[in-house]
């Protein structure tokens, strides 16, 4: 099992390029099942989660090649409509295949999902919406079994603006007769990217990026070539690495318009931020971090995926900070590990109360999920002395070659295989 050995306390300096969005790529991969032929997806990050989704698609019958950031997915010979437990349990986003399988085959058998332990994240929104489209849904031995002889457009209101449910229902609705209206739809850039690719394939979808999305069916789709949007979570995490170490970095190949609230918050915390066409520069030279409260919310609010790294950043800010996670109240497994490094944090219900400290001290800490791992890598980069970051396979799920990018900025970081 790999770990990172990190000598902290070094300001990060320099320029690096960001990767494509993991959270956008996964539903795009699932969408390839909606058509027969070769779909080409570019700017794909080479991550464990991408490989897991590729294995799910191969079980269904797709031929897949991932090389130099380009995915070639040939779905011509797909003839199986099951996504097995041993794969779906590894990554919740595998559940994205449910909608496309229903649309293509009129039936599906997909394991209930697993993934990061962030507390209950029920799939009932997906299932209720599919039932409104005309699917017969049952649960059999831990699998969702869906059958649909004839789908019909419907008005679906989501109780929560779920990204996964919005994506799954958009894709399933492409096989329905008539117009489907998804009300309280998720507005995230990843949903816009999915809708944009589906439209390029021949779909008629209106309103993506707003709370009301219209899907006109049935759609007759063709394979396309598509370029994934930049990863906004990786962008913000790397910018925070520059800020927490008191450095100056420029990140290219990113979309600042997807990070408006984050950039506003980090400016408020004292960073000098310069935004250009496809780059963001953050400069903490001669500046001090100040405490800035955040409450997570659905897009365009502050992302829950940035709550853990923001907690690490605020651990070294002057003053008191309150960080509240309204999306995943249990997403605070990073807090005890930050305390091991010297942070002063008290968790109560779904909030972390932080008293900023002058410095952190290196220690051995353990990652528990992707974003908790991001929090700990920021804290150990800033901490004085040596740290060992254990279970870094979590980082490999969501951050492409992060140790190489950080080393290029001057971090003293080494991957050690044991």
C-alpha positions in Angstrom: 0.0 0.0 0.0 1.5 3.3 -1.1 2.1 6.3 1.2 3.5 9.8 0.7 6.6 11.0 2.7 6.3 14.8 2.8 8.8 17.4 4.1 6.5 20.4 4.8 7.0 24.1 5.3 8.1 24.9 1.8 6.2 27.6 -0.2 4.9 26.2 -3.5 6.0 28.3 -6.6 5.6 27.9 -10.3 3.1 27.0 -13.1 1.3 23.7 -13.7 -1.6 22.6 -15.9 -4.9 21.2 -14.5 -6.5 17.9 -15.5 -9.9 17.1 -17.0 -12.8 16.6 -14.7 -13.3 13.2 -13.1 -16.9 14.0 -12.1 -17.7 15.1 -15.7 -15.9 12.1 -17.4 -17.8 9.4 -15.5 -21.3 10.2 -16.7 -20.0 10.9 -20.2 -18.6 7.4 -20.3 -22.0 6.0 -19.2 -23.6 8.1 -22.0 -21.6 6.3 -24.6 -24.0 3.3 -24.0 -26.8 5.3 -25.5 -25.5 4.8 -29.0 -23.7 2.1 -31.1 -20.2 2.9 -32.4 -17.1 4.6 -31.2 -17.3 7.6 -28.8 -14.1 9.5 -28.3 -13.6 11.5 -25.1 -10.5 13.7 -24.7 -8.9 15.4 -21.7 -9.6 12.4 -19.6 -7.8 12.2 -16.3 -6.0 8.8 -15.8 -7.5 7.9 -12.4 -8.6 4.8 -10.6 -12.3 5.8 -10.8 -12.0 6.1 -14.6 -10.5 2.6 -14.7 -13.3 1.3 -12.5 -16.0 2.8 -14.8 -14.1 1.3 -17.8 -14.4 -2.1 -16.2 -18.1 -1.6 -15.7 -18.6 -0.8 -19.3 -16.5 -3.7 -20.4 -18.8 -6.1 -18.4 -21.7 -4.6 -20.4 -19.8 -5.4 -23.6 -17.9 -2.2 -24.6 -14.3 -2.2 -26.0 -12.3 0.6 -24.3 -8.9 2.0 -24.8 -7.5 4.8 -22.6 -4.3 6.3 -23.9 -2.6 9.7 -23.4 -5.8 11.2 -21.9 -8.1 10.0 -24.7 -10.8 7.4 -24.3 -12.1 5.4 -27.2 -15.3 3.5 -26.3 -16.8 1.2 -28.8 -20.3 0.2 -27.7 -21.2 -1.7 -31.0 -21.2 -5.1 -29.3 -22.8 -4.2 -25.9 -25.4 -6.9 -25.2 -25.5 -7.2 -21.4 -27.5 -5.0 -19.0 -26.0 -5.8 -15.6 -23.5 -3.8 -13.5 -22.1 -6.2 -10.9 -21.7 -5.5 -7.2 -17.9 -6.1 -7.1 -17.4 -3.1 -9.3 -20.3 -0.7 -8.4 -19.4 -1.1 -4.7 -16.0 0.5 -5.4 -17.4 3.7 -6.9 -20.8 5.3 -6.5 -20.7 6.9 -9.9 -21.0 3.5 -11.5 -24.7 3.8 -10.9 -24.8 6.3 -13.8 -25.1 3.3 -16.2 -28.7 2.6 -14.9 -30.4 5.3 -17.1 -28.4 4.5 -20.3 -29.1 0.7 -19.9 -32.8 1.3 -19.5 -32.8 3.6 -22.5 -30.9 1.2 -24.7 -32.2 -2.2 -23.6 -35.4 -1.4 -21.9 -34.1 -3.2 -18.8 -31.2 -3.1 -16.3 -29.9 -4.9 -13.3 -27.5 -2.6 -11.4 -26.0 -3.1 -7.9 -26.9 -0.6 -5.3 -23.8 1.6 -5.1 -20.9 2.0 -2.7 -18.0 4.5 -2.8 -16.8 6.9 -0.2 -18.2 6.5 3.3 -20.0 9.9 3.5 -23.1 8.8 5.3 -26.4 7.9 3.7 -26.8 8.9 0.1 -29.9 7.1 -1.0 -30.7 6.4 -4.7 -34.5 6.8 -4.1 -34.4 10.0 -6.2 -33.2 8.1 -9.2 -35.7 5.3 -8.7 -38.7 7.5 -8.1 -37.9 9.5 -11.3 -37.5 6.4 -13.3 -40.8 5.1 -12.1 -42.5 8.3 -13.2 -41.0 7.7 -16.7 -42.8 4.3 -16.7 -40.1 1.9 -15.3 -41.1 -1.1 -13.2 -38.5 -1.0 -10.3 -37.7 -3.6 -7.8 -34.8 -4.5 -5.4 -33.5 -8.0 -5.6 -30.6 -9.2 -3.5 -29.0 -5.8 -3.4 -29.6 -5.0 -7.0 -31.9 -2.5 -8.7 -33.9 -4.3 -11.3 -35.6 -2.1 -13.8 -37.9 -3.0 -16.7 -39.5 -0.6 -19.1 -41.6 -1.7 -22.1 -42.5 1.8 -23.0 -41.2 5.0 -21.4 -43.3 8.1 -21.4 -42.2 11.7 -20.8 -43.2 13.0 -17.4 -42.8 16.0 -15.0 -40.3 14.9 -12.3 -39.6 17.0 -9.3 -36.4 16.1 -7.4 -36.7 16.6 -3.6 -32.9 17.3 -3.6 -31.0 18.8 -6.5 -29.0 15.6 -7.0 -26.3 15.6 -9.7 -26.5 11.8 -10.1 -30.3 11.7 -10.3 -30.3 14.6 -12.8 -27.8 12.9 -15.0 -29.4 9.4 -14.9 -32.9 10.8 -15.6 -31.7 13.0 -18.4 -30.2 9.9 -20.1 -33.2 7.6 -19.5 -35.6 10.3 -20.7 -34.0 10.3 -24.1 -35.8 7.0 -24.8 -39.2 8.3 -23.6 -42.0 9.4 -25.9 -42.7 13.1 -25.3 -41.2 15.8 -23.1 -39.7 15.1 -19.7 -39.3 18.1 -17.3 -36.9 17.6 -14.5 -37.7 20.3 -11.8 -35.1 21.2 -9.1 -32.4 19.7 -11.4 -28.8 20.0 -10.4 -27.0 23.0 -12.0 -23.4 21.8 -11.8 -21.0 22.3 -14.7 -20.7 18.5 -15.0 -24.4 18.3 -15.8 -24.0 21.0 -18.4 -21.1 19.1 -20.0 -23.2 15.9 -20.1 -26.2 17.7 -21.7 -23.9 19.4 -24.2 -22.4 16.1 -25.3 -25.8 14.5 -25.5 -27.0 17.4 -27.7 -23.9 16.9 -29.9 -25.0 13.3 -30.2 -28.4 14.4 -31.5 -30.5 14.9 -28.3 -32.8 17.8 -27.7 -32.2 19.1 -24.2 -33.0 22.6 -22.9 -32.2 24.4 -19.7 -29.1 22.4 -18.5 -27.4 24.5 -15.9 -30.8 25.8 -14.6 -33.2 24.1 -12.1 -35.6 23.2 -14.9 -34.3 20.8 -17.6 -36.4 19.7 -20.6 -35.6 16.5 -22.5 -37.4 15.7 -25.7 -37.7 12.0 -26.7 -37.3 9.7 -28.3 -33.8 10.7 -29.5 -31.8 9.0 -32.2 -28.2 9.4 -31.2 -24.8 9.0 -32.9 -21.3 8.7 -31.5 -19.3 11.9 -31.2 -15.8 13.2 -30.2 -15.9 15.3 -27.0 -13.5 17.2 -24.8 -14.1 17.1 -21.0 -14.2 20.3 -19.0 -11.4 21.1 -16.6 -11.7 19.7 -13.0 -12.9 22.6 -10.9 -12.2 20.6 -7.6 -8.6 19.8 -8.6 -8.1 23.5 -9.6 -9.3 24.8 -6.3 -7.4 22.2 -4.3 -4.1 23.1 -6.0 -4.7 26.8 -5.6 -5.3 26.2 -1.9 -2.0 24.3 -1.8 -0.3 27.5 -3.0 -2.2 29.5 -0.4 -1.7 27.3 2.6 2.1 27.2 2.0 2.4 30.9 1.5 3.5 30.5 -2.1 2.6 31.7 -5.6 1.3 29.4 -8.3 -0.3 29.7 -11.7 -2.7 27.0 -12.8 -3.4 26.8 -16.5 -6.1 24.9 -18.4 -8.9 25.7 -16.0 -12.3 27.4 -15.9 -12.5 30.2 -13.4 -16.2 30.7 -14.2 -16.9 27.3 -12.5 -15.2 28.5 -9.3 -16.7 31.9 -8.7 -17.7 31.4 -5.0 -14.4 29.7 -4.2 -12.4 32.5 -5.7 -14.4 35.1 -3.8 -13.8 33.2 -0.6 -10.1 32.8 -1.0 -9.7 36.5 -1.9 -11.6 37.2 1.3 -9.1 35.0 3.1 -6.3 37.3 1.9 -5.0 35.8 -1.3 -4.1 37.9 -4.3 -5.9 36.3 -7.2 -5.4 37.0 -10.9 -7.9 35.5 -13.4 -7.0 35.2 -17.1 -8.7 33.4 -20.0 -7.8 29.9 -19.0 -5.6 30.4 -16.0 -5.7 31.5 -12.4 -2.8 32.8 -10.4 -2.8 32.8 -6.6 -0.2 34.8 -4.6 0.3 34.7 -0.8 3.7 36.4 -0.7 3.8 38.8 2.2 0.1 38.0 3.1 -1.6 36.3 6.0 -4.6 34.0 5.9 -7.7 35.3 7.5 -10.6 33.3 8.8 -13.5 33.0 6.4 -16.7 30.9 7.3 -18.3 28.7 4.6 -21.4 26.7 4.3 -21.6 24.1 1.6 -24.5 24.2 -0.9 -25.5 22.9 -4.3 -23.9 24.7 -7.3 -23.3 27.6 -7.6 -22.8 27.5 -3.8 -19.6 26.4 -2.1 -18.9 22.8 -3.1 -19.0 20.1 -0.5 -16.0 18.5 -2.2 -13.9 21.6 -1.2 -15.0 21.6 2.5 -12.2 19.3 3.7 -9.4 21.2 2.0 -10.9 24.5 3.1 -10.8 23.1 6.7 -7.1 22.5 6.3 -6.6 26.0 4.9 -8.5 27.6 7.8 -6.5 25.7 10.3 -3.7 28.1 9.7 -5.8 31.3 9.3 -5.8 34.1 11.9 -9.1 34.0 13.9 -12.0 31.7 14.3 -13.8 29.9 11.5 -17.0 28.0 11.3 -17.4 25.5 8.4 -20.8 23.9 7.9 -21.5 21.0 5.5 -25.2 21.0 4.6 -24.7 18.4 1.9 -22.9 15.6 3.7 -23.1 16.3 7.4 -20.8 13.4 8.2 -18.0 14.5 5.9 -15.5 15.4 8.7 -13.3 12.3 9.0 -10.3 14.6 8.2 -10.8 16.5 11.4 -9.2 14.1 13.8 -6.2 13.7 11.5 -5.8 17.5 11.2 -5.8 17.6 15.0 -2.9 15.1 15.0 -0.9 17.8 13.0 -1.7 20.4 15.6 -4.9 22.0 14.3 -7.4 23.2 16.8 -10.8 22.0 15.6 -14.0 21.1 17.4 -16.7 19.3 15.5 -20.4 19.6 16.5 -23.1 18.1 14.4 -22.4 19.2 10.8 -20.0 22.0 11.6 -16.3 22.4 12.4 -15.2 25.2 14.7 -11.6 26.2 14.1 -9.2 28.3 16.0 -6.3 29.2 13.7 -2.8 28.2 14.8 0.5 29.7 13.9 1.9 26.4 12.6 1.3 22.7 12.1 3.8 20.0 12.9 4.4 16.9 10.8 3.0 13.6 11.9 1.6 10.3 10.5 -1.9 10.7 9.2 -4.4 8.5 7.4 -6.7 9.2 4.4 -10.3 8.0 4.6 -11.8 9.3 1.4 -10.8 11.3 -1.7 -11.5 14.8 -0.3 -10.3 14.0 3.2 -7.0 13.0 1.5 -6.9 16.3 -0.3 -7.3 18.1 3.1 -4.4 16.1 4.6 -2.0 16.6 1.7 -2.5 20.4 2.0 -2.0 20.3 5.8 1.2 18.2 5.6 2.6 20.4 2.8 2.3 23.3 5.3 3.3 21.5 8.4 6.8 21.9 9.8 8.9 18.7 9.5 8.2 15.3 8.1 4.8 13.7 7.6 3.7 10.3 6.4 0.4 10.3 4.5 -1.1 6.8 4.6 -3.7 5.2 2.2 -3.0 7.6 -0.6 -5.0 5.3 -3.0 -7.8 7.6 -2.1 -6.0 10.5 -3.8 -5.3 8.2 -6.8 -9.1 7.9 -7.2 -9.6 11.7 -7.7 -6.3 13.6 -8.4 -4.2 12.8 -11.4 -0.5 12.4 -10.5 -0.9 14.9 -7.7 2.5 14.2 -6.2 4.2 15.0 -9.6 2.3 18.2 -9.9 3.2 19.3 -6.4 6.8 18.3 -6.9 6.9 20.5 -10.0 5.9 23.4 -7.7 8.7 22.7 -5.3 7.1 20.3 -2.8 9.4 17.7 -1.2 7.1 14.7 -1.7 7.8 11.1 -2.4 5.6 8.1 -3.1 6.7 5.1 -1.2 5.3 1.6 -2.1 5.3 -0.9 0.8 
